[in-house]
Amino acid sequence: MFSEFKKFAMRGNVVDMAVGIIIGGAFGTIVSSLVDDVLMPPIGLLLGGVDFTDLFLVLRDAAGAGPYATLAEAQAAGAVSINYGLFINSVISFLIVAFAVFMLVRAVNRLHAHGEGEAPAEPAEPTTRECPECCSEIALKARRCPHCTSEVAPA
């Protein structure tokens, strides 16, 4: 059983997938930082100093607690809240990751379309030829041209 597992784990696809997951996790951390630390502060500033991480709706106050200035205060007091600001950050993070993946897939598809590293494709066998009288395209096995009705020698 151990040898079968080793054989499975060392297959190229499994190793490639593991590397992709590890790099994807690191990329997700970078994107989260980009959204939280770089993009959202200027957007919040443009919208009047709004910090998206502190946008929340209190569903139930904690016992004896008043209004909360930040989400951290509400959570520390034990209030139940809908954290729509964090959701907005997550949606923006997702859009950035989705766009980056789209660009990567697009680049890979272009490489495959251009045939990088592949042998040139063999040209297809012709199925038509030109009539010697009227220069129209006729079937390869035709004995008479359907356009000018002249007799042609079989190919």
VENSUL-V607936 format. One record per backbone hydrogen bond with DSSP energy under -1.0 kcal/mol. CO is the residue of the C=O (numbers start at 0). NH is the residue of the N-H. Records with the same first field share a line. If there is no record, write none. Layout:
BEGIN
CO = NH, NH
END
This chain:
BEGIN
0 = 4
1 = 5
2 = 6
3 = 7
4 = 8
5 = 9
7 = 10
10 = 14
11 = 15
12 = 16
13 = 17
14 = 18
15 = 19
16 = 20
17 = 21
18 = 22
19 = 23
20 = 24
21 = 25
22 = 26
23 = 27
24 = 28
25 = 29
26 = 30
27 = 31
28 = 32
29 = 33
30 = 34
31 = 35
32 = 36
33 = 37, 38
34 = 39
38 = 42
39 = 43
40 = 44
41 = 45
42 = 46
43 = 48, 49
44 = 47
50 = 53
51 = 54
54 = 84
56 = 81
59 = 79
61 = 64
69 = 73
70 = 74
71 = 75
72 = 76
73 = 78
79 = 58, 59
81 = 56, 83
82 = 86
83 = 87
84 = 88
85 = 89
86 = 90
87 = 91
88 = 92
89 = 93
90 = 94
91 = 95
92 = 96
93 = 97
94 = 98
95 = 99
96 = 100
97 = 101
98 = 102
99 = 103
100 = 104
101 = 105
102 = 106
103 = 107
104 = 108
105 = 109
106 = 110
107 = 111
108 = 112
109 = 113
110 = 115
114 = 117
126 = 139
128 = 137
130 = 134
135 = 130
137 = 128
138 = 141
142 = 151
144 = 148
149 = 144
END
